[in-house]
Every structure is written in C-alpha cells, then in structure tokens.
Amino acid sequence: MSGTLRILADEALLGLRELFAPLGALRTAPGRAIDRRLAEEADVLLVRSVTRVDRALLEGTPVRFVGSATAGTDHVDVRWLAAAGIAFAHAPGCNAQAVANYVLCALARTVGELWGRRVAVVGCGQVGGRVYRELVRLGARVVCYDPFLAPASQPDLVDFAHALEAEILCLHTPLTRDGPHPTWRMFSAGVLARLRPGTLLLNAGRGEVVEEEALLDALRCGRLRAVLDVWPGEPAIGRELLERVELGTPHIAGYSLEGRLRGSFAIRDALCRHLQIAPPPAPSLAELAERLAGPAPAAVPLEPAATLADRLLARYDPAKDDAALRRGARPGGDLAAHFDRLRRAYPLRREFELG
C-alpha cells in the first residue's frame, strides 16, 4: 500500500470515524451494496456478516486487508483470501456477553424461571461458554456438547445423544460444511425426531445448522418449540417459520452496543498490526459507549430468584424485536427488506451482567 490508505467500510460499523478515519480516507456504504466496483477503489475492506467476501468480490482489486467485525466467518472465503495474499482479521468473542444476555432474556420470556431446568448448550466456544456460565449462575442444570473441546477446558461435557435429552437446547455453533464434525443441517429431521416432545430449541448461532422443513414439520404438529434469532436464507426468511416460532428476531442477539464496538476495536487493532503502526489516539470503548448511550447499566441482582425473570425482561425484552419482525410479515410486505432494515436501524442495546 502506498499513498493515502483507502478504507471501504460497512456504514453500520460503530466507531468508524473515531477509529478508522485517522488511518486513511474512509468511504462507507450499506453492507449489501458493497460490490466489486467499490472494492476496486479500496485498499482495506471492513465488513459485517451481510457482505459476502470472496473471489468474485475481490480478485484483481487493490484490497490487501479485510476486517470483519463479527465473531463468525462463514460469510468470508478465508481460504481464498489466504491464497490471494489478502490479510484477514475478525473479532471472535466480541458479542459473547450480548448473546448470553439475549439467551437469558429469551428464556425468561418463554419459560420463565430457569432454576433446575435441564439445558444443553451445543457449541461451547467463546459465546456458548459464556452462555453456559450464565445459565449455571441462574441455577439451571447445564450440559455442553462440543466435539472439539476436552473436559479440562469445559465442564459438563457430554456426547451428542446425552445433549439431546435436555428440555432446552441452545445452539451456538459456527456453520461448517466439511471437516470431522460439520454443522450444516446438524439438526436434521432425524435428529429433531429424537428430541423429547415439548423441547425448546433456541438458535442464536447460524440458521443453516437446523434443517428448515424438518423444524417446520415439528412446529406444525406442536411437538417442538422454537426461538430463532438466526434463519436459513437470511434475509429472505420463511414466513411460515416466523409465524410458528415462539420468538423470532432479526439476527440481533449479538447486537449490543458494547459487542459492536468490540468488533470495531478488534479489526482496528488488527489493521494497525498489519500496517505495522501503533493505533492512533482514540476514545476508549467505554468512552465511546457512554457518548453514544450514556452510562453503563448496573448489574441485575440475582436475589430473590422469584423476580429474576421480570428483572431480566426489564433490561431487555426480545418480545419487542419479535413484534417488530412480525410486522414485516404482513401480506404484501417485503420481509427480506424489512429484516435488513431492522438490523441496520437496530437501537443501541446495552449489555448487562448478573450481580
């Protein structure tokens, strides 16, 4: 890279002006509008999950660094970037607390108190591990399934068959199609048929981990319950699936103010390492969060347990996001466009911790 660094970024990334403008000439665009024409005038590309980053987008362009302010990477062809000599960075764990908040509040809305409930967390990386710890603090009986972990690194590990015996399953796996344990359609018709009647399936990982038609069949006959934040075919999600889930939200479980800022800071730091420079002076994450939304909220008291569900919902009630998404499913509406609008204009939701 020579001359002024040209940075192309998804306009929805938080902290762009404060963190990236000092590094070069910053240009922004909606994530789904980032195309090859724009990439041909950039040295650095900064995205979220809505931009597909692959050979078709970047081959032959000047882009030599891609940063994704996301925990997941299934929207990025990481192998092609490496082969093309394009540096890549993302932000694993940036939204772990936000997703844990979402899970607790979604369960408070759908099942109430969690004390003694049998819960299985499927996928116990940084996000699933945080969800596990929060559920344990609330008194749930939690097991974890993750074939890539050892008992020394994650308590309460069980095999897949044991995990399927839980009354609540929380899915937090990445989306993979190859390797020893692919997750694409991991919850197939056969697996869903093994779940106990009345099991609640909460997916805040990746939509394609669950086979859509098989889940629909189970919901149509009332055998299973579901809470979905992620969906097959986003943003063109299925209207019937939305109608039949107990809670449906537009892929915003990790969309806390702090989580989004952590993603921006992570790729800013990675870009500076790539450029072999020190990060320029900028407000801290806490300072930026306070500028945008005021002081951080206090912790949620854990006692008395009987009022904990109400206290969680007072901090964040996913039923509001569910209602907003369902408004776009009315006849004649463009549900895919509505889904994207809700994500772009999502309010600055604050994270919270348990006291």
PyMOL commands that set and color helices and strands:
alter all, ss='L'
color gray80, all
select helices_A, chain A and resi 16-19+21-23+31-33+36-39+55-58+78-83+96-110+126-137+160-163+189-194+207-209+212-220+239-244+257-275+285-293+305-315+318-327+335-344
alter helices_A, ss='H'
color red, helices_A
select strands_A, chain A and resi 6-10+25-29+44-47+65-68+87-89+118-122+141-145+168-171+200-203+225-228+247-248
alter strands_A, ss='S'
color yellow, strands_A
deselect
rebuild
show_as cartoon
